[in-house]
Amino acid sequence: MDALTLLLNRRSASRLVEPAPSGEALQNIIRAGMRAPDHGTLEPWRFIIVEGEARHRFAEVLLKAALEEGKDESVQEKSKTGPLRAPMIIVVVAHCTEHPKVPHWEQVASASCAVQAMQMAAVAQDFGGIWRSGFWTENKTVREAFGCRELDEIVGFLYLGTPQVQPAKVKAPDTTPFVSYF
Ligand SMILES: Cc1cc2nc3c(=O)[nH]c(=O)nc-3n(C[C@H](O)[C@H](O)[C@H](O)COP(=O)(O)O)c2cc1C
């Protein structure tokens, strides 16, 4: 798949089954993330891989967060079952530091670009994925579970695996309403 085809056709896949990327394919995904634009070469990212049995521990953490935040039963259920929707989840943390030239938002933007690059590296290798988030990303228990320090942000949970069904193709969008010339 050439780069432009990938960029123009990228879709998320929510129904993901085994196998998850491993070995060189997984390394490629992390390396692609680490090629995200990075002002000041701060490498403001951490990637925490959750797979196999660890997904159940992840579910426990999400459930604890839901209970802490007084979420209803449907959210509690989603917390328990969500992590089992894919064989692998990569938690991407923006690992931010105080910097005189690189504000916090730029570091979060870098880590966010990493998620996008990782998803595309997965697709390029015939895997699939979907970037998920939710209130959990800001919950104290979840943040602690993934080692977040005060300035850190969880930018997403990248669910990865093999797509059970190929996502429908996208139509080329009309760019006109979104573009102007200054
Ligand atoms: C920061 C961020 C958080 C997201 N969180 C969720 C989420 O929690 N649940 C969800 O279904 N989609 C979420 N999405 C959207 C999906 O990743 C995906 O982009 C969307 O379903 C559209 O599908 P497409 O990527 O194939 O166009 C999020 C996207 C971003 C950028």
The ligand as a Gaussian input file, in Angstrom:
#p B3LYP/6-31G(d) Opt

LIG

0 1
 C       -8.949000      11.749000      20.628000
 C       -9.958000      10.800000      20.051000
 C      -10.740000      10.059000      20.895000
 C      -11.698000       9.179000      20.391000
 N      -12.463000       8.441000      21.257000
 C      -13.368000       7.563000      20.777000
 C      -14.109000       6.734000      21.663000
 O      -13.936000       6.770000      22.879000
 N      -15.011000       5.892000      21.130000
 C      -15.220000       5.808000      19.768000
 O      -16.048000       5.013000      19.332000
 N      -14.505000       6.578000      18.910000
 C      -13.595000       7.437000      19.374000
 N      -12.866000       8.215000      18.513000
 C      -13.164000       8.157000      17.066000
 C      -12.646000       6.891000      16.390000
 O      -11.282000       6.701000      16.684000
 C      -12.807000       6.981000      14.849000
 O      -12.002000       7.983000      14.307000
 C      -14.250000       7.202000      14.441000
 O      -15.000000       6.087000      14.829000
 C      -14.418000       7.438000      12.923000
 O      -13.953000       6.336000      12.193000
 P      -12.835000       6.498000      11.052000
 O      -11.529000       6.738000      11.775000
 O      -12.894000       5.208000      10.304000
 O      -13.224000       7.658000      10.206000
 C      -11.878000       9.066000      18.988000
 C      -11.051000       9.811000      18.135000
 C      -10.103000      10.673000      18.655000
 C       -9.240000      11.459000      17.706000

